């Protein structure tokens, strides 16, 4: 049994059949939705299971993605990693000075070690107090 045409609904016989976009068409019915230019298998573009010529093919536009909690988290994460965020933080902190670091046991140990090293004479006739 011969299938109906997707455009006109009449029977499509094998000699005039165009099988495209999961539908059957008469050669004359396979035309652009907008300008009615007759199309073939080489020059058509399909969109939403309808044939279009190259000039009238619907342009796909991007939609705005909703700010879901996951998207907000990813945005925040990428901002934290970007140099823009670091530069902004640096500019904001200019002139504030350094924050005071409390003396941790590790910092005290390093300071004592540094003092001991600086008190050792290197043997270069520098006339240090250690002589």
N, C-alpha and C positions, 0 to 999 in steps of 0.2 A: 504494500500500500504506500502511496506517495504522501509525504508530509505536507502540511500547510505552510505557506509563506509567513514569515514573521512580521512582514509589513502589511500585506493586503489580505492575508488569511486564505487565499485561493491555493489550490493544489500546485505543488512545484514538481514538474516532471524532470527526470534526470538530465535531459539535454539543456535545460535552462537553470539548473540548480547551482547555487553558491552556498556552500556550507561553511559558515563562519560565525564566531561569537556564540557558539553552542546553539545556533539556530539555522534554519534553512530559509533561503531567500531566492526570489527570482532575480536574474541578473539586472533587470531594470529597477527592481525594488531595493536593491542594495545601493543606497545613495546616502549622502550626508544628511544628517538630521536637520541642519540649518539651511544650507544653500541648495540642497537637492542634487548636487553634482554626483554623477554616477561613479561609483567606486569599484575597484577590483581588489584582488588579494595583495597587490603590491603597494597600493597607495592609501589604504584605509588605516584609521586608528580607532581602536575600540575603547569606549568608556561607558561603564555601567551597562554593558551588553548592547550598546547601540553604536552604529558606525558613524564616524566623522571624518571629514577631510583634514588635512594637516592645518589649514588656516582656522578651522572652527573647532579644533580639538579643545575641550574645556581645560583651562589652566587649573592645575591643582594648587590650592593655596594652603598654607599652614594655619592651623588653629592654635589659639592660646591654650597652653597646658595649665590645668587647674593647679593651684598651689596646695598639693597634698602634703601631709606631714613628711612623707619620704622625700618629695621634691624640695621642700624647705630645708630638710636636713642636708641633702646633697648640695644645695646652694650654699648653705652656711659652711659646709666642709670645704668646698672649693674656694670660698672667700678666705678662709683661714690659711689655705695653702698658697694663695696668690701673693705675689710681690706687692700688689696694690695695698693689701691689708697691712703688710709689714711696714710699707712706707708711710701709710697713714698713721699707724701706731707710733712710728719713729717721730714723725712731724708733731704729733700731739704731745709727745713726752719731752720735746726739746725744752730746755730751760728749767726743768723740774729738778735736775740733779740726780744723783744716784741714790738708790734706796740703801739703807743701812742693813747689812747682813749680820745677823747675830753670830756670836762666837760659838761655833759648834766645836765639839771635841776634835774633829778632824782639822778645822781651821787653826785651833790652838796648837796642835801637833805640828802642822806645817810651819807655823810662825816660829816655834822653838827650833825646828830643824834648820830653818833659814838663818836664824840668829847664830846657831852653832857653826854653820858653814861660813858665815861672814867673819867669825872670830878666828878661824883657823888661818894661820900664816901660810902663804903659798911658797915661802922660801925664796922670795925675790928681793931681799934686802930692802923691804919697804919700811923697816924700822917700826913695826907695830909694837903694841904693848905686850905682845906675847913673848918677846925676846927677853 
